Amino acid sequence: MASTTATTVGTTERSETLRAAAIALILGVSLVFLTGFAYSEVIHNAAHDTRHSLSFPCH
C-alpha cells in the first residue's frame, strides 16, 4: 500500500508541474502575440525587440 501512495503522489506532482508549465507557456505566447498586434504604439514598441529576438516578424 505504501508504494501505491508514493506513486500517486509522484504522478500528482508531475501532473501539477506539467499543468503549470502549460499555463506559463500559453500566457507567455499570448502576451507576445497580443502585444505585438496591439494598436497602442507604446505596447507595440515595448514588445518589438522581444518579438524580433524570437525571429517573429511583426511588419
Helices and strands as residue ranges (DSSP letters): H 2-36, H 41-53
